[in-house]
Amino acid sequence: MIKYMLQLIETICFEKGAFQRIPLHEERMNRSRLHLCGSRDKISLAQHLIVPESLKNNTLKCRVTYSEEIEQIEYEVYTLKSIKSLKLVRDDSIEYNYKFRDRSELNNLLKMKGESDEILILKKGQVTDTSFTNIVFLKEGTWFTPVNPLLRGTRREYYIQLNLIKPVSITPDDLWQFEEARLINSMRSLEDGEPIRISDISCPD
C-alpha cells in the first residue's frame, strides 16, 4: 500500500506522430522524484517512450507510472470526454501538488457532482481545478486561469510561457464577469475543449 501511495503518473499526449511537451513532463517528473524519493538522477522520457506500430496513426494517451524509476508505460487511443456543466464543491484541506496515482480525495469529491458533468473545486474561497483538468476563463478576448491550481498542469504551464493565459485570483463571485470556461490538461487544448457557459456552473450545496 505504501508503494502505491508513492506512485506518480505522467499523462502524455501523442498526436500527429509525436509526443507533446516532453520537456515539461520530464521536468515535473524529475522534480517530483527528487522531492518525494530523493532521486537526484534524471530520467529522459524520450528514451522510454516507444509507440506500438499499430497505434501510431491515432491520438494516444500515454500513461507513465513511476516512483524512483519508471514502473509501467501504457498507451490507449484517446477519446475526448464531453463536459458541459460544472458543480462547485468546497474542500479547504485537499492537497494534490504532485500527480499521484492515488486520486481517492479527488474521486470522493467527484461523488458530489450531482447532475453536473464534473466538479470545480473551491479551496479557501478560491477557484482551483476540476477533478482532472485545469480551467481557463475568457474575458474580452483574454484567457485567465486560477493562480493557485491544485496541480500545475503541463499544458497550463506551456500556455503561461506563451502568454496565452494569465494566472489570476478567481473567487466564485468573480465568475459572472467571464464569458465562458474551458478545461485544459495534457490531452485537452483550448481549441479542443468545448465552451462551458458560466450559467452552467452551479453553486455548492
C-alpha positions in Angstrom: 0.0 0.0 0.0 2.9 2.4 0.8 4.4 1.8 -2.6 1.0 2.6 -4.3 0.8 5.8 -2.3 4.2 6.9 -3.6 3.5 6.1 -7.2 3.0 9.1 -9.5 1.9 9.4 -13.1 2.6 11.5 -16.1 -0.1 11.6 -18.8 1.5 12.5 -22.1 -0.3 13.3 -25.4 0.9 11.6 -28.6 -0.7 13.2 -31.7 0.3 13.8 -35.3 3.1 11.3 -34.9 4.9 12.9 -31.9 4.8 13.2 -28.1 3.8 16.7 -26.9 5.6 18.9 -24.4 8.1 16.3 -23.3 10.5 18.8 -21.6 7.7 19.9 -19.3 6.7 16.4 -18.4 10.3 15.4 -17.8 10.9 18.5 -15.6 7.8 17.7 -13.4 8.7 14.0 -13.2 12.3 14.6 -12.1 11.3 17.3 -9.7 8.7 15.0 -8.1 11.3 12.2 -7.9 13.7 14.5 -6.2 11.3 15.9 -3.7 9.5 12.7 -2.8 12.1 9.9 -3.4 15.4 11.8 -3.0 16.3 10.7 -6.6 18.9 13.1 -8.0 19.5 11.4 -11.3 17.3 12.5 -14.2 15.2 10.3 -16.4 14.9 11.0 -20.1 11.3 10.2 -21.1 12.2 10.2 -24.8 14.4 7.1 -24.3 11.5 5.2 -22.8 8.5 6.1 -25.0 8.0 3.8 -27.9 4.6 3.7 -29.5 3.3 0.4 -30.8 3.4 0.4 -34.6 -0.3 -0.4 -34.8 -1.3 2.7 -32.8 0.9 5.3 -34.5 -1.8 6.8 -36.6 -4.0 7.6 -33.6 -4.1 10.3 -30.9 -2.9 8.4 -27.8 -3.0 8.9 -24.1 0.4 7.7 -22.8 0.4 7.0 -19.0 3.7 6.7 -17.3 3.7 5.2 -13.8 6.8 5.9 -11.8 8.3 6.5 -8.3 12.1 6.3 -8.1 12.1 4.7 -11.6 9.6 4.2 -14.4 7.5 1.2 -13.4 5.0 1.0 -16.3 4.1 2.7 -19.6 0.6 2.2 -21.1 -0.9 3.5 -24.4 -4.6 3.9 -25.2 -6.5 5.5 -28.0 -7.8 8.8 -26.7 -11.5 9.9 -27.0 -12.4 13.5 -25.8 -14.9 13.4 -23.0 -17.7 15.9 -23.3 -18.0 18.3 -20.3 -20.8 20.9 -20.4 -21.6 21.6 -16.8 -19.7 22.0 -13.5 -20.7 21.8 -9.8 -18.7 24.0 -7.4 -17.6 21.9 -4.3 -15.6 23.0 -1.3 -12.6 21.4 0.2 -10.2 23.6 2.2 -7.8 20.8 3.0 -7.3 19.0 -0.2 -3.7 18.7 -1.5 -2.7 17.5 -5.0 0.6 19.2 -5.6 2.0 16.1 -7.1 0.4 13.9 -9.8 -0.1 10.9 -7.6 -1.6 7.7 -8.8 -3.8 7.7 -5.7 -6.7 10.0 -6.6 -9.0 9.0 -3.7 -9.5 12.5 -2.4 -10.5 13.8 -5.8 -12.7 10.8 -6.5 -14.6 11.4 -3.2 -15.3 15.0 -4.2 -16.4 13.8 -7.7 -19.2 11.9 -6.0 -20.7 15.3 -5.1 -21.2 16.5 -8.7 -24.9 15.6 -8.7 -26.5 16.2 -12.2 -23.4 18.1 -13.4 -20.8 16.5 -15.7 -17.8 17.5 -13.5 -16.8 19.3 -10.3 -15.0 22.6 -9.9 -13.1 22.6 -6.6 -13.0 25.6 -4.2 -10.2 25.8 -1.7 -10.2 28.5 0.9 -12.6 30.6 -1.2 -10.5 30.3 -4.4 -11.4 28.5 -7.6 -8.8 25.8 -8.4 -9.3 22.8 -10.7 -11.8 20.2 -11.8 -11.1 16.6 -10.7 -8.9 16.0 -13.8 -8.1 19.3 -15.5 -7.0 22.9 -15.0 -9.6 25.5 -16.0 -9.5 28.8 -18.0 -12.0 31.6 -18.3 -12.5 34.0 -21.2 -12.9 37.8 -20.7 -12.8 40.3 -23.5 -10.5 38.2 -25.7 -8.1 37.2 -22.9 -7.9 33.8 -21.2 -7.4 33.7 -17.4 -6.6 30.7 -15.1 -6.7 30.4 -11.3 -3.3 31.5 -9.9 -3.2 28.6 -7.3 -4.4 25.4 -9.0 -4.3 22.1 -7.2 -1.9 20.8 -9.8 0.2 22.8 -12.2 -0.5 21.0 -15.4 2.0 20.9 -18.2 -0.4 22.4 -20.8 -1.2 25.2 -18.4 2.5 25.9 -17.9 3.0 25.8 -21.6 0.2 28.3 -22.2 1.5 30.6 -19.5 5.0 30.5 -21.0 3.5 31.6 -24.4 1.4 34.3 -22.6 -1.8 32.7 -23.9 -3.3 32.6 -20.5 -2.9 34.8 -17.4 -2.9 33.5 -13.8 -5.2 35.5 -11.5 -7.1 35.0 -8.3 -10.6 33.9 -9.0 -13.4 33.5 -6.5 -17.0 32.3 -7.1 -18.2 35.9 -7.0 -15.8 36.7 -9.9 -17.3 34.1 -12.2 -20.1 36.3 -13.5 -17.6 38.6 -15.3 -16.4 35.9 -17.6 -17.9 34.9 -20.9 -17.2 31.2 -20.8 -14.9 28.5 -19.3 -12.8 25.7 -20.9 -11.0 22.8 -19.5 -7.3 22.0 -20.3 -4.9 19.2 -19.5 -2.3 17.3 -21.3 -4.9 15.8 -23.6 -7.3 18.8 -23.9 -6.2 22.0 -25.6 -8.0 25.4 -25.7 -9.1 24.6 -29.3 -10.3 21.1 -28.4 -12.3 22.0 -25.3 -15.9 22.8 -25.8 -17.1 26.1 -24.2 -18.8 25.8 -20.8 -21.3 28.5 -20.1 -20.9 30.4 -16.8 -24.6 29.8 -16.2 -23.8 26.0 -16.3 -21.5 26.3 -13.2 -23.8 25.6 -10.3 -23.3 26.7 -6.7 -22.2 24.4 -3.9 -24.8 22.8 -1.7 
